């Protein structure tokens, strides 16, 4: 398999992970908009942790996209 093809597949998977991680704020925003958000965070701590994990996955995937494409774009 060509090296550029492996890189393209890896970056494509990272792109999909980054897109999927963008749904993290959808879970957390209603909780943070509540006036008693500290109480709501405690009551929904698993949901908040899931949203935070999705954000972390998105951040790492976006950084991985840039790192993965650097050798290819450096040649251009």
N, C-alpha and C positions, 0 to 999 in steps of 0.2 A: 504494500500500500504506500502511496506517495506521502511524503512528509507533510506537504501542504494539505493533503486530504485529511490526515489525522488531526492536524491543527484546526481545520475547518469544522470537523465533527465535534471536537472538544469545545471550540468557541460557540458552536451552535447549541450545544447542550447547556453551556453556561448562560447563553442568551435566554434560553427557555427557563432556566432556574431564576434568572434575574427578573424575568417577566412574571413568573409565578410568585416570587417574593414581594412583588408590588402590591399584593392584596393584604399585606400585614396591617396597614393603617385602616382598612375597612373594618377589622375586628376591634381595633383599639379606639378609634375616633369617637364612637358613641359613648364610650365609658369616660373618656377625657372631657367631653363636652358637658357632662353632668355637673351641676354645682357642687355636689358632694362626691367629687371624683375619687378622693382618697378612700372613702367607704366602698365605692363601686369597684375600685381596683382590688381591694382586699377580697371582696365577694367574688370577683371574676379573675382571680390571679392566674388561673391556667390559661384563660383566653388572652390575657395581657402577655403572659410569657410566650404563648404561641405567636402572637403578633410581633413581639420583639425578636423571636427566633426567625420569623419570616423576613424581617428587615435585615437581620444579620446575614442571612443567606443571600439576600439580594445585593447587599454591599460587597460581600466576598465574590459573588458571581460577576458583578460589574468590574471589580478590580481584576479578576481573572480574564475577562474579555480583553481588557487593555494590555495585560501582560502577555496573553496568548497571541494577540495580533501584532505586537511590536516587532518580532523578527521578520514578519512578512512585509509589514509596511516600511520597515527600515530599508529594505532592498529597493523600494520604489523611489 
